[in-house]
Structure formats: C-alpha cells, structure tokens
Amino acid sequence: MSPNPRNDVTAPLPVTVIGGYLGAGKTTLVNNLLANPEGRRFAVLVNDFGAVNVDAALIAEHDGDTMALTNGCICCSIVDGFADTLQTLRDRRSDFDHVLIEVSGVGDPWKVAQWGRTPGFALDAVVVLASADTIVDQADDLYIGDTIHAQLRQADVVVVTKLDLVTTARANEIRAWLTTATDATIVDGPASLPLLVGPRARGTSDPIGHPEHATSFISPPDDLSRTQLQTWLRDRPASVLRVKGVVLADAQPVLVQAVGARDEITNTTGPTTGLVAIAGPATDRDGLDRWIARLR
C-alpha cells in the first residue's frame, strides 16, 4: 500500500470510537464505512470479526485477523490487545487517514477512547448509536440502565438509528429525552461521514450528505492567541456540530477539535489547514457568521 500524499505522517492519527448497546446498528455502520469511505483510508478495529460483511469484490487480502480492501481500508480483529494493534498501525502511519474502534455492546466507550490519547494518536470523538425503538426502555431497565446512561454521557455525538421503526411524534420525544441524558451532539442516522469522523481541510472533496447542514472554512490570523481560540470555541453556537483543523496559536501549530460538549486544543506538528465548522439545520446564519467573524 503506497503512502498517501495528502496524509501528514508527522501528525497524530485520529481515532473515533463507535459505541452503543447491542442492536443499535454499530456493525451496520462499520460495514457501510468500509464499503463507502469517501476517499478516506480507515483502519477499523473490531471485536467480532465474523460480523463484518463487505462485498467480496472489495477484499484484496484476508488472513483471518486482518482484511485489506481495494479502497485502501483495512479491518482488524483485536486479537492481540489494543497496545499491540495500535503499535502496528503507528508503524504504518502513512497508510491510513483515520482509526475507527468498534466497542462491544456492553463495553465502555470512554475507557476505550483513552487509547486515542496514546503517543502517535489523537482522540477525534466518541460516537454512540441509540436505537429509537429501544433506547428509552433500555435506559430504564434495572439491569442495563446504568450501562446505557454511561454510554450516552460519554458520547460526543449520539446517532439516533432505526427511526423508521417509530412514529414522527415518538421520534421527537426521543430526541427531547436524549437532550436530558447527554450533552452530546444529537443527529439522526444515517449520519454523514464528516459528522461522524470530522470534516477534512479546505480543498478536499468532502460532501456533507445533508443539504441543510452549513459548512464554513475559517482562516484565522497567524497572531491568534490560545486564549482567544479557547474563548471562541467556548462561545460557539449550539447549532455548530463540529469544528476541526490545525492553526497557529501563540505561534505554535495546534490541533483544534470541538464536538458535542468537548473542545480540545493540543500542540501538533505539520502545516496549518485552517478550520472547518459544520453547523446543523437549525442554524441562525447571521449568528453563525458573527461568531466566525470573531476569528478573522
């Protein structure tokens, strides 16, 4: 597999964790991402390798624990533990753009997400899937309710799946209930790729998939301070679903990631890209423009 010229091999490899209770649609999401990566080369780590089901025509190589696809993605079974698997990916940094980790249905997404903070990696987001037809009952269940609430609290993005199984009125009730259960960004499934794993830099082809979402490219001045950047992120409108990019802050390149209630600014290397912000359908465009203008 040849190195990707778009990929800065000195930059940390972003990690997105995909969680959610049994039956929420995690494996379906993983299968779709492997089959339709939209130009990104994913390394997907899964527990149940047998559940992965992609078109045989896409499989370039399969050795039992690793499946390489013709689109540049790979799928790996976590047979040797996270440490060894991530070390293998770190050694092949130039081959991949993003790491996706599927957590078991009863697993702890935030615990797994800490592997995204190991050297050579950067935690992008914790995405938790919630099945519209069962999530409220599961949260009230005596035996699994604590697990459900913990998963929702730990999420940066909650994707509501299986909306076709409930009425419109019930769907609205579930969305309202989720706002009381989590500070995460809540989106309807199937969510577009940039919402799940973050937008790419200006100049790349990155369709949002939902025409009502607004994408803004921001080029801050080079004399921006870290304090200014932190204040700007803290004051972002509620409709802003994601912010991502590399900019200069106090003359140091920093990786900026904001999703849900979490925002992070971490020192990095490599060229600046500017920032990309994705706003949801209930966006006050004038308010969004005023917020963006504060950084220009």
Order of alpha helices (4+ residues) and beta strands (2+ residues): beta-alpha-beta-beta-beta-beta-alpha-beta-alpha-beta-alpha-alpha-beta-alpha-beta-alpha-beta-alpha-beta-beta-beta-beta-alpha
